[in-house]
Amino acid sequence: MAAINRLTIMLIDSDRFFSDGVLSFIKNQYPNIIVKSSCKIANRIDVLMTGFDRVSVSVARFYAPKLSQNGTVLLMHDADEVKRRDIPEALKQKNVILMHKKQRMDEFAARLASLVGDGGNRTQLTIIDKQSVESSALTPQEKILVGQLRNNGSINHIANEMKLHPKTISCYKRSAMMKLDMPHNLEFYHWLLYS
């Protein structure tokens, strides 16, 4: 029996419509592949697909060390021109592929095929998309806190509104982060802003 070819792709992009389009495209392009969506971070990432906005690049820099030895950063941009010097050092050390978001789908498919391979029956593709995390596991207070944080509320402002101590609000925030499997503030605020 042949071994299963496992490939992990992490999507980081503030453009939710683009990310959803990429997911749909992958599922349609590779019907024989087992596509597993996840919000948990894997120990090894094969493809880091990120947008070129500041927040997405910051999050990508954070996850760049988890890229496998042959890992690839697929940098999706909508600028007329991107120079190599515009790419952060942490990402330059990896295999970086620049793609314009308005490139033709067949070009995108060819680039994806070079990363995924033939996509035979023995391929399992794990898509890590932290933005698709559901907040149903949160308590009512944690949901209120998340809503307030999305509206740019500070911990002290939220504490005054909820008539609680700021330390209690911080505990709610930390609890929500753990339930959402986001141990770092950077991940949590990226999710808050772009999900």
N, CA and C atoms as a LAMMPS dump frame, in Angstrom:
ITEM: TIMESTEP
0
ITEM: NUMBER OF ATOMS
585
ITEM: BOX BOUNDS ff ff ff
-5.0000000000000000e+02 5.0000000000000000e+02
-5.0000000000000000e+02 5.0000000000000000e+02
-5.0000000000000000e+02 5.0000000000000000e+02
ITEM: ATOMS id mol type element x y z
1 1 1 N 0.843 -1.181 0
2 1 2 C 0 0 0
3 1 3 C 0.887 1.243 0
4 2 1 N 0.586 2.182 -0.875
5 2 2 C 1.387 3.399 -1.001
6 2 3 C 1.121 4.334 0.176
7 3 1 N 2.132 5.077 0.562
8 3 2 C 1.992 6.036 1.65
9 3 3 C 1.139 7.219 1.215
10 4 1 N 0.515 7.832 2.183
11 4 2 C -0.304 9.008 1.896
12 4 3 C 0.605 10.226 1.803
13 5 1 N 0.453 10.981 0.733
14 5 2 C 1.19 12.222 0.546
15 5 3 C 0.437 13.318 1.287
16 6 1 N 1.027 13.853 2.336
17 6 2 C 0.371 14.882 3.141
18 6 3 C 0.979 16.241 2.839
19 7 1 N 0.11 17.203 2.606
20 7 2 C 0.548 18.558 2.305
21 7 3 C -0.284 19.516 3.149
22 8 1 N 0.378 20.471 3.783
23 8 2 C -0.314 21.434 4.637
24 8 3 C -0.172 22.825 4.046
25 9 1 N -1.314 23.478 3.818
26 9 2 C -1.343 24.838 3.289
27 9 3 C -1.969 25.726 4.357
28 10 1 N -1.306 26.834 4.664
29 10 2 C -1.878 27.801 5.603
30 10 3 C -2.259 29.049 4.842
31 11 1 N -3.518 29.468 5.001
32 11 2 C -4.021 30.683 4.348
33 11 3 C -4.004 31.842 5.334
34 12 1 N -3.348 32.916 4.945
35 12 2 C -3.344 34.141 5.755
36 12 3 C -3.626 35.282 4.794
37 13 1 N -4.829 35.814 4.833
38 13 2 C -5.144 36.944 3.975
39 13 3 C -6.3 37.714 4.579
40 14 1 N -6.204 39.015 4.562
41 14 2 C -7.276 39.839 5.113
42 14 3 C -8.478 39.886 4.172
43 15 1 N -8.282 39.481 2.927
44 15 2 C -9.365 39.483 1.945
45 15 3 C -10.117 38.16 2.047
46 16 1 N -11.198 38.148 2.822
47 16 2 C -11.965 36.928 3.086
48 16 3 C -12.528 36.338 1.795
49 17 1 N -12.971 37.185 0.873
50 17 2 C -13.533 36.686 -0.384
51 17 3 C -12.471 35.942 -1.187
52 18 1 N -11.248 36.462 -1.187
53 18 2 C -10.17 35.8 -1.9
54 18 3 C -9.861 34.44 -1.264
55 19 1 N -9.767 34.396 0.068
56 19 2 C -9.473 33.145 0.768
57 19 3 C -10.55 32.094 0.49
58 20 1 N -11.819 32.505 0.553
59 20 2 C -12.91 31.573 0.265
60 20 3 C -12.843 31.083 -1.178
61 21 1 N -12.473 31.975 -2.089
62 21 2 C -12.325 31.59 -3.494
63 21 3 C -11.212 30.574 -3.688
64 22 1 N -10.097 30.771 -2.984
65 22 2 C -8.981 29.823 -3.068
66 22 3 C -9.416 28.453 -2.562
67 23 1 N -10.139 28.428 -1.442
68 23 2 C -10.616 27.151 -0.897
69 23 3 C -11.531 26.436 -1.885
70 24 1 N -12.477 27.167 -2.453
71 24 2 C -13.39 26.57 -3.442
72 24 3 C -12.627 26.066 -4.655
73 25 1 N -11.673 26.855 -5.116
74 25 2 C -10.892 26.482 -6.285
75 25 3 C -10.118 25.186 -6.026
76 26 1 N -9.473 25.084 -4.871
77 26 2 C -8.703 23.876 -4.538
78 26 3 C -9.614 22.661 -4.506
79 27 1 N -10.782 22.792 -3.874
80 27 2 C -11.703 21.658 -3.785
81 27 3 C -12.217 21.24 -5.16
82 28 1 N -12.46 22.204 -6.05
83 28 2 C -12.937 21.892 -7.399
84 28 3 C -11.816 21.369 -8.29
85 29 1 N -10.619 21.92 -8.143
86 29 2 C -9.488 21.549 -8.986
87 29 3 C -8.982 20.138 -8.674
88 30 1 N -9.099 19.736 -7.414
89 30 2 C -8.569 18.442 -6.975
90 30 3 C -9.669 17.616 -6.309
91 31 1 N -10.603 17.087 -7.095
92 31 2 C -11.71 16.325 -6.5
93 31 3 C -11.261 15.006 -5.85
94 32 1 N -10.101 14.475 -6.26
95 32 2 C -9.627 13.201 -5.7
96 32 3 C -8.86 13.367 -4.401
97 33 1 N -8.507 14.58 -4.08
98 33 2 C -7.735 14.84 -2.869
99 33 3 C -8.669 14.908 -1.668
100 34 1 N -8.205 14.389 -0.553
101 34 2 C -8.927 14.543 0.7
102 34 3 C -8.557 15.922 1.23
103 35 1 N -9.517 16.842 1.255
104 35 2 C -9.264 18.192 1.757
105 35 3 C -9.831 18.286 3.159
106 36 1 N -8.961 18.573 4.096
107 36 2 C -9.337 18.668 5.5
108 36 3 C -9.095 20.096 5.948
109 37 1 N -10.13 20.772 6.406
110 37 2 C -9.956 22.133 6.918
111 37 3 C -9.664 22.068 8.405
112 38 1 N -8.837 22.966 8.856
113 38 2 C -8.442 22.977 10.251
114 38 3 C -8.133 24.402 10.674
115 39 1 N -8.256 24.659 11.964
116 39 2 C -7.819 25.958 12.485
117 39 3 C -6.64 25.762 13.417
118 40 1 N -6.249 24.516 13.642
119 40 2 C -5.101 24.231 14.508
120 40 3 C -3.82 24.304 13.693
121 41 1 N -2.818 24.867 14.288
122 41 2 C -1.53 25.028 13.615
123 41 3 C -0.786 23.699 13.627
124 42 1 N -0.299 23.321 12.485
125 42 2 C 0.488 22.097 12.351
126 42 3 C 1.943 22.383 12.726
127 43 1 N 2.688 21.328 13.029
128 43 2 C 4.108 21.478 13.338
129 43 3 C 4.903 21.841 12.093
130 44 1 N 4.35 21.485 10.919
131 44 2 C 5.051 21.714 9.671
132 44 3 C 4.055 22.254 8.658
133 45 1 N 4.442 23.339 8.003
134 45 2 C 3.605 23.942 6.967
135 45 3 C 4.381 23.845 5.661
136 46 1 N 3.73 23.354 4.604
137 46 2 C 4.387 23.206 3.312
138 46 3 C 4.227 24.441 2.429
139 47 1 N 3.043 25.048 2.476
140 47 2 C 2.776 26.242 1.667
141 47 3 C 2.133 27.285 2.572
142 48 1 N 2.727 28.457 2.622
143 48 2 C 2.186 29.576 3.381
144 48 3 C 1.671 30.577 2.362
145 49 1 N 0.347 30.622 2.181
146 49 2 C -0.264 31.49 1.192
147 49 3 C -0.749 32.743 1.917
148 50 1 N -0.137 33.878 1.617
149 50 2 C -0.433 35.092 2.366
150 50 3 C -0.669 36.282 1.451
151 51 1 N -1.458 37.215 1.951
152 51 2 C -1.639 38.479 1.263
153 51 3 C -0.435 39.372 1.55
154 52 1 N -0.381 40.516 0.899
155 52 2 C 0.769 41.401 1.049
156 52 3 C 0.438 42.635 1.884
157 53 1 N -0.719 42.643 2.565
158 53 2 C -1.016 43.762 3.451
159 53 3 C -0.193 43.606 4.732
160 54 1 N -0.047 44.677 5.495
161 54 2 C 0.846 44.672 6.658
162 54 3 C 0.482 43.608 7.692
163 55 1 N -0.809 43.48 7.997
164 55 2 C -1.216 42.526 9.024
165 55 3 C -0.932 41.099 8.567
166 56 1 N -1.306 40.766 7.346
167 56 2 C -1.075 39.41 6.836
168 56 3 C 0.413 39.078 6.797
169 57 1 N 1.235 40.027 6.373
170 57 2 C 2.683 39.789 6.321
171 57 3 C 3.248 39.608 7.723
172 58 1 N 2.744 40.368 8.705
173 58 2 C 3.204 40.196 10.089
174 58 3 C 2.884 38.8 10.597
175 59 1 N 1.673 38.33 10.318
176 59 2 C 1.292 36.987 10.746
177 59 3 C 2.131 35.948 9.993
178 60 1 N 2.365 36.168 8.712
179 60 2 C 3.176 35.232 7.921
180 60 3 C 4.6 35.147 8.465
181 61 1 N 5.168 36.278 8.846
182 61 2 C 6.517 36.272 9.431
183 61 3 C 6.541 35.448 10.708
184 62 1 N 5.467 35.509 11.456
185 62 2 C 5.362 34.753 12.706
186 62 3 C 5.379 33.245 12.433
187 63 1 N 4.719 32.81 11.34
188 63 2 C 4.62 31.38 11.028
189 63 3 C 5.71 30.873 10.085
190 64 1 N 6.523 31.748 9.525
191 64 2 C 7.57 31.34 8.584
192 64 3 C 8.506 30.263 9.155
193 65 1 N 8.872 30.314 10.433
194 65 2 C 9.753 29.253 10.961
195 65 3 C 9.132 27.853 10.926
196 66 1 N 7.816 27.755 10.823
197 66 2 C 7.155 26.447 10.768
198 66 3 C 7.136 25.846 9.365
199 67 1 N 7.615 26.607 8.383
200 67 2 C 7.656 26.067 7.022
201 67 3 C 8.629 24.905 6.947
202 68 1 N 8.251 23.883 6.191
203 68 2 C 9.12 22.724 6.005
204 68 3 C 10.377 23.142 5.237
205 69 1 N 11.328 22.237 5.161
206 69 2 C 12.599 22.547 4.506
207 69 3 C 12.39 23.005 3.06
208 70 1 N 11.462 22.372 2.362
209 70 2 C 11.157 22.748 0.976
210 70 3 C 9.91 23.62 0.895
211 71 1 N 9.537 24.229 2.025
212 71 2 C 8.319 25.021 2.094
213 71 3 C 8.354 26.234 1.179
214 72 1 N 7.18 26.678 0.789
215 72 2 C 7.039 27.78 -0.153
216 72 3 C 6.117 28.844 0.425
217 73 1 N 6.486 30.092 0.232
218 73 2 C 5.62 31.222 0.574
219 73 3 C 5.009 31.712 -0.729
220 74 1 N 3.695 31.626 -0.836
221 74 2 C 2.971 32.122 -2.003
222 74 3 C 2.42 33.491 -1.618
223 75 1 N 3.061 34.544 -2.085
224 75 2 C 2.735 35.907 -1.709
225 75 3 C 1.77 36.492 -2.726
226 76 1 N 0.523 36.649 -2.336
227 76 2 C -0.525 37.142 -3.217
228 76 3 C -0.647 38.653 -3.035
229 77 1 N -0.457 39.403 -4.103
230 77 2 C -0.48 40.861 -4.008
231 77 3 C -1.397 41.437 -5.07
232 78 1 N -1.741 42.698 -4.884
233 78 2 C -2.533 43.381 -5.905
234 78 3 C -1.85 44.682 -6.345
235 79 1 N -0.558 44.786 -6.066
236 79 2 C 0.221 45.956 -6.485
237 79 3 C 0.655 45.797 -7.939
238 80 1 N 0.946 46.927 -8.574
239 80 2 C 1.42 46.877 -9.954
240 80 3 C 2.784 46.207 -10.031
241 81 1 N 3.607 46.457 -9.026
242 81 2 C 4.947 45.879 -9.027
243 81 3 C 5.387 45.645 -7.583
244 82 1 N 5.978 44.491 -7.321
245 82 2 C 6.531 44.189 -6.006
246 82 3 C 8.008 43.901 -6.185
247 83 1 N 8.813 44.638 -5.464
248 83 2 C 10.26 44.427 -5.537
249 83 3 C 10.689 43.49 -4.418
250 84 1 N 11.741 42.755 -4.659
251 84 2 C 12.256 41.795 -3.676
252 84 3 C 12.58 42.484 -2.347
253 85 1 N 13.015 43.736 -2.395
254 85 2 C 13.366 44.437 -1.156
255 85 3 C 12.129 44.752 -0.306
256 86 1 N 10.937 44.719 -0.902
257 86 2 C 9.697 44.969 -0.153
258 86 3 C 9.281 43.777 0.699
259 87 1 N 9.874 42.634 0.439
260 87 2 C 9.518 41.408 1.17
261 87 3 C 10.324 41.36 2.463
262 88 1 N 9.685 41.087 3.611
263 88 2 C 10.416 41.023 4.88
264 88 3 C 11.499 39.938 4.872
265 89 1 N 12.552 40.174 5.617
266 89 2 C 13.703 39.25 5.667
267 89 3 C 13.292 37.838 6.066
268 90 1 N 12.383 37.726 7.038
269 90 2 C 11.966 36.401 7.514
270 90 3 C 11.347 35.567 6.389
271 91 1 N 10.726 36.224 5.424
272 91 2 C 10.115 35.507 4.307
273 91 3 C 11.092 35.315 3.155
274 92 1 N 12.039 36.247 2.992
275 92 2 C 13.012 36.149 1.903
276 92 3 C 13.86 34.894 2.01
277 93 1 N 14.062 34.409 3.223
278 93 2 C 14.895 33.229 3.433
279 93 3 C 14.236 31.966 2.9
280 94 1 N 12.967 32.014 2.621
281 94 2 C 12.207 30.872 2.109
282 94 3 C 12.047 30.998 0.601
283 95 1 N 11.524 29.954 0.003
284 95 2 C 11.194 29.982 -1.421
285 95 3 C 9.939 30.841 -1.588
286 96 1 N 10.079 32.044 -2.139
287 96 2 C 8.958 32.98 -2.279
288 96 3 C 8.507 33.029 -3.728
289 97 1 N 7.204 32.856 -3.913
290 97 2 C 6.595 32.977 -5.235
291 97 3 C 5.617 34.142 -5.172
292 98 1 N 5.813 35.122 -6.05
293 98 2 C 4.921 36.275 -6.116
294 98 3 C 3.834 36.02 -7.148
295 99 1 N 2.592 36.268 -6.759
296 99 2 C 1.471 36.124 -7.69
297 99 3 C 0.524 37.295 -7.503
298 100 1 N 0.059 37.839 -8.613
299 100 2 C -0.933 38.911 -8.57
300 100 3 C -2.305 38.281 -8.377
301 101 1 N -3.139 38.901 -7.543
302 101 2 C -4.469 38.345 -7.268
303 101 3 C -5.362 38.318 -8.504
304 102 1 N -5.017 39.104 -9.507
305 102 2 C -5.839 39.141 -10.715
306 102 3 C -5.246 38.298 -11.843
307 103 1 N -4.297 37.417 -11.504
308 103 2 C -3.759 36.523 -12.534
309 103 3 C -4.854 35.57 -12.993
310 104 1 N -4.703 35.082 -14.196
311 104 2 C -5.707 34.157 -14.739
312 104 3 C -5.724 32.879 -13.911
313 105 1 N -6.891 32.264 -13.837
314 105 2 C -7.052 31.059 -13.012
315 105 3 C -6.181 29.903 -13.501
316 106 1 N -5.962 29.793 -14.812
317 106 2 C -5.129 28.692 -15.301
318 106 3 C -3.671 28.867 -14.849
319 107 1 N -3.21 30.133 -14.731
320 107 2 C -1.857 30.378 -14.225
321 107 3 C -1.781 30.011 -12.739
322 108 1 N -2.83 30.39 -12.003
323 108 2 C -2.89 30.037 -10.591
324 108 3 C -2.939 28.52 -10.422
325 109 1 N -3.727 27.842 -11.267
326 109 2 C -3.839 26.382 -11.208
327 109 3 C -2.498 25.714 -11.488
328 110 1 N -1.757 26.235 -12.466
329 110 2 C -0.449 25.672 -12.796
330 110 3 C 0.517 25.839 -11.621
331 111 1 N 0.494 27.008 -10.993
332 111 2 C 1.368 27.268 -9.843
333 111 3 C 0.989 26.353 -8.689
334 112 1 N -0.301 26.203 -8.465
335 112 2 C -0.773 25.334 -7.396
336 112 3 C -0.417 23.877 -7.681
337 113 1 N -0.54 23.461 -8.935
338 113 2 C -0.196 22.091 -9.314
339 113 3 C 1.283 21.808 -9.068
340 114 1 N 2.134 22.819 -9.283
341 114 2 C 3.563 22.608 -9.031
342 114 3 C 3.832 22.403 -7.545
343 115 1 N 2.962 22.942 -6.699
344 115 2 C 3.138 22.785 -5.259
345 115 3 C 2.457 21.529 -4.731
346 116 1 N 1.253 21.241 -5.243
347 116 2 C 0.458 20.118 -4.749
348 116 3 C 0.851 18.803 -5.419
349 117 1 N 1.288 18.87 -6.655
350 117 2 C 1.594 17.648 -7.384
351 117 3 C 0.395 17.206 -8.191
352 118 1 N 0.345 15.92 -8.515
353 118 2 C -0.746 15.43 -9.369
354 118 3 C -2.066 15.297 -8.623
355 119 1 N -2.008 15.289 -7.298
356 119 2 C -3.256 15.215 -6.535
357 119 3 C -3.959 13.898 -6.682
358 120 1 N -3.213 12.821 -6.646
359 120 2 C -3.794 11.49 -6.776
360 120 3 C -4.637 11.11 -5.567
361 121 1 N -5.169 9.903 -5.611
362 121 2 C -6.049 9.419 -4.556
363 121 3 C -5.361 9.331 -3.196
364 122 1 N -4.052 9.262 -3.161
365 122 2 C -3.333 9.088 -1.91
366 122 3 C -2.799 10.408 -1.364
367 123 1 N -3.453 11.514 -1.712
368 123 2 C -3.007 12.816 -1.247
369 123 3 C -4.012 13.379 -0.255
370 124 1 N -3.494 13.85 0.872
371 124 2 C -4.335 14.516 1.859
372 124 3 C -3.845 15.948 2.003
373 125 1 N -4.72 16.881 1.763
374 125 2 C -4.398 18.292 1.813
375 125 3 C -5.07 18.892 3.041
376 126 1 N -4.292 19.466 3.939
377 126 2 C -4.841 20.122 5.122
378 126 3 C -4.736 21.626 4.913
379 127 1 N -5.877 22.29 4.966
380 127 2 C -5.929 23.743 4.807
381 127 3 C -6.102 24.343 6.198
382 128 1 N -5.132 25.117 6.63
383 128 2 C -5.23 25.799 7.919
384 128 3 C -5.702 27.212 7.637
385 129 1 N -6.876 27.528 8.138
386 129 2 C -7.472 28.835 7.911
387 129 3 C -8.01 29.344 9.239
388 130 1 N -7.204 30.123 9.946
389 130 2 C -7.578 30.597 11.276
390 130 3 C -8.786 31.533 11.24
391 131 1 N -9.046 32.163 10.106
392 131 2 C -10.159 33.101 10.036
393 131 3 C -11.511 32.401 10.043
394 132 1 N -11.546 31.133 9.702
395 132 2 C -12.82 30.431 9.635
396 132 3 C -13.218 29.823 10.974
397 133 1 N -12.5 30.161 12.024
398 133 2 C -12.772 29.613 13.348
399 133 3 C -14.154 30.069 13.81
400 134 1 N -14.911 29.144 14.334
401 134 2 C -16.232 29.46 14.865
402 134 3 C -16.106 29.884 16.326
403 135 1 N -16.903 30.833 16.742
404 135 2 C -16.842 31.306 18.117
405 135 3 C -17.96 30.69 18.966
406 136 1 N -18.534 29.556 18.549
407 136 2 C -19.65 28.956 19.271
408 136 3 C -19.241 28.389 20.627
409 137 1 N -17.958 28.128 20.851
410 137 2 C -17.5 27.563 22.123
411 137 3 C -17.356 28.618 23.209
412 138 1 N -17.549 29.886 22.864
413 138 2 C -17.337 30.964 23.824
414 138 3 C -18.557 31.178 24.715
415 139 1 N -18.298 31.611 25.936
416 139 2 C -19.38 31.96 26.857
417 139 3 C -19.999 33.286 26.412
418 140 1 N -21.182 33.628 26.933
419 140 2 C -21.793 34.904 26.551
420 140 3 C -20.897 36.12 26.846
421 141 1 N -20.203 36.106 28.002
422 141 2 C -19.316 37.224 28.335
423 141 3 C -18.161 37.307 27.348
424 142 1 N -17.613 36.153 26.962
425 142 2 C -16.509 36.131 26.004
426 142 3 C -16.976 36.625 24.637
427 143 1 N -18.197 36.29 24.25
428 143 2 C -18.738 36.771 22.974
429 143 3 C -18.921 38.286 22.99
430 144 1 N -19.388 38.817 24.13
431 144 2 C -19.522 40.275 24.258
432 144 3 C -18.147 40.924 24.144
433 145 1 N -17.166 40.335 24.834
434 145 2 C -15.802 40.854 24.785
435 145 3 C -15.26 40.854 23.356
436 146 1 N -15.459 39.752 22.636
437 146 2 C -14.987 39.664 21.246
438 146 3 C -15.652 40.741 20.398
439 147 1 N -16.962 40.932 20.588
440 147 2 C -17.668 41.978 19.848
441 147 3 C -17.122 43.359 20.147
442 148 1 N -16.857 43.625 21.422
443 148 2 C -16.308 44.924 21.809
444 148 3 C -14.9 45.123 21.248
445 149 1 N -14.077 44.072 21.295
446 149 2 C -12.719 44.174 20.757
447 149 3 C -12.747 44.41 19.248
448 150 1 N -13.712 43.794 18.561
449 150 2 C -13.856 44.019 17.121
450 150 3 C -14.193 45.465 16.817
451 151 1 N -14.876 46.108 17.752
452 151 2 C -15.244 47.516 17.578
453 151 3 C -14.186 48.446 18.166
454 152 1 N -12.958 47.939 18.231
455 152 2 C -11.807 48.719 18.688
456 152 3 C -11.9 49.171 20.14
457 153 1 N -12.568 48.384 20.965
458 153 2 C -12.632 48.708 22.385
459 153 3 C -11.352 48.309 23.096
460 154 1 N -10.936 49.112 24.039
461 154 2 C -9.767 48.76 24.845
462 154 3 C -10.237 47.936 26.048
463 155 1 N -9.307 47.284 26.706
464 155 2 C -9.649 46.469 27.882
465 155 3 C -10.303 47.344 28.947
466 156 1 N -9.741 48.522 29.205
467 156 2 C -10.305 49.415 30.228
468 156 3 C -11.692 49.912 29.839
469 157 1 N -11.883 50.266 28.575
470 157 2 C -13.195 50.723 28.101
471 157 3 C -14.235 49.605 28.248
472 158 1 N -13.854 48.399 27.863
473 158 2 C -14.772 47.25 27.963
474 158 3 C -15.091 46.963 29.431
475 159 1 N -14.081 47.063 30.31
476 159 2 C -14.289 46.836 31.747
477 159 3 C -15.305 47.839 32.305
478 160 1 N -15.191 49.098 31.898
479 160 2 C -16.163 50.114 32.35
480 160 3 C -17.562 49.797 31.85
481 161 1 N -17.675 49.399 30.589
482 161 2 C -18.997 49.092 30.012
483 161 3 C -19.641 47.87 30.663
484 162 1 N -18.827 46.843 30.947
485 162 2 C -19.357 45.605 31.541
486 162 3 C -19.379 45.672 33.065
487 163 1 N -18.888 46.772 33.631
488 163 2 C -18.815 46.979 35.072
489 163 3 C -18.047 45.853 35.762
490 164 1 N -16.878 45.556 35.176
491 164 2 C -15.983 44.537 35.717
492 164 3 C -14.582 45.116 35.824
493 165 1 N -13.743 44.429 36.556
494 165 2 C -12.353 44.855 36.694
495 165 3 C -11.592 44.536 35.396
496 166 1 N -10.643 45.389 35.003
497 166 2 C -9.867 45.113 33.782
498 166 3 C -9.152 43.755 33.798
499 167 1 N -8.732 43.302 34.965
500 167 2 C -8.087 41.98 35.058
501 167 3 C -9.077 40.866 34.698
502 168 1 N -10.339 41.047 35.061
503 168 2 C -11.369 40.057 34.712
504 168 3 C -11.553 40.019 33.195
505 169 1 N -11.552 41.191 32.587
506 169 2 C -11.679 41.278 31.12
507 169 3 C -10.479 40.602 30.461
508 170 1 N -9.296 40.825 31.015
509 170 2 C -8.094 40.168 30.484
510 170 3 C -8.202 38.652 30.605
511 171 1 N -8.771 38.172 31.706
512 171 2 C -8.971 36.721 31.876
513 171 3 C -9.965 36.187 30.847
514 172 1 N -11.058 36.944 30.59
515 172 2 C -12.015 36.541 29.563
516 172 3 C -11.329 36.448 28.198
517 173 1 N -10.496 37.448 27.922
518 173 2 C -9.793 37.467 26.636
519 173 3 C -8.868 36.261 26.522
520 174 1 N -8.092 35.991 27.543
521 174 2 C -7.169 34.849 27.525
522 174 3 C -7.951 33.539 27.388
523 175 1 N -9.072 33.421 28.087
524 175 2 C -9.907 32.224 27.996
525 175 3 C -10.448 32.04 26.575
526 176 1 N -10.908 33.134 25.981
527 176 2 C -11.415 33.069 24.599
528 176 3 C -10.305 32.653 23.643
529 177 1 N -9.117 33.212 23.848
530 177 2 C -7.988 32.861 22.985
531 177 3 C -7.664 31.368 23.086
532 178 1 N -7.689 30.826 24.282
533 178 2 C -7.387 29.395 24.456
534 178 3 C -8.471 28.522 23.817
535 179 1 N -9.731 28.908 23.988
536 179 2 C -10.831 28.143 23.385
537 179 3 C -10.767 28.169 21.861
538 180 1 N -10.272 29.272 21.318
539 180 2 C -10.151 29.413 19.861
540 180 3 C -8.823 28.879 19.342
541 181 1 N -8.018 28.319 20.239
542 181 2 C -6.706 27.766 19.905
543 181 3 C -5.813 28.831 19.265
544 182 1 N -5.788 29.994 19.892
545 182 2 C -4.948 31.102 19.433
546 182 3 C -4.145 31.609 20.622
547 183 1 N -3.012 30.986 20.906
548 183 2 C -2.261 31.367 22.099
549 183 3 C -1.539 32.711 22.006
550 184 1 N -1.458 33.305 20.836
551 184 2 C -0.724 34.557 20.665
552 184 3 C -1.664 35.697 20.294
553 185 1 N -1.383 36.886 20.849
554 185 2 C -2.2 38.07 20.559
555 185 3 C -2.262 38.378 19.073
556 186 1 N -1.151 38.191 18.37
557 186 2 C -1.106 38.497 16.94
558 186 3 C -2.145 37.684 16.17
559 187 1 N -2.21 36.392 16.456
560 187 2 C -3.211 35.533 15.801
561 187 3 C -4.618 35.99 16.147
562 188 1 N -4.837 36.25 17.433
563 188 2 C -6.162 36.606 17.927
564 188 3 C -6.656 37.902 17.286
565 189 1 N -5.811 38.926 17.253
566 189 2 C -6.236 40.194 16.674
567 189 3 C -6.379 40.114 15.155
568 190 1 N -5.583 39.281 14.507
569 190 2 C -5.768 39.063 13.064
570 190 3 C -7.139 38.435 12.829
571 191 1 N -7.497 37.458 13.652
572 191 2 C -8.81 36.813 13.535
573 191 3 C -9.923 37.824 13.821
574 192 1 N -9.742 38.626 14.873
575 192 2 C -10.764 39.625 15.224
576 192 3 C -11.007 40.601 14.077
577 193 1 N -9.941 41.079 13.482
578 193 2 C -10.065 42.104 12.448
579 193 3 C -10.567 41.573 11.118
580 194 1 N -10.225 40.322 10.784
581 194 2 C -10.466 39.848 9.414
582 194 3 C -11.42 38.676 9.29
583 195 1 N -12.031 38.244 10.365
584 195 2 C -12.967 37.124 10.221
585 195 3 C -14.389 37.623 10.218
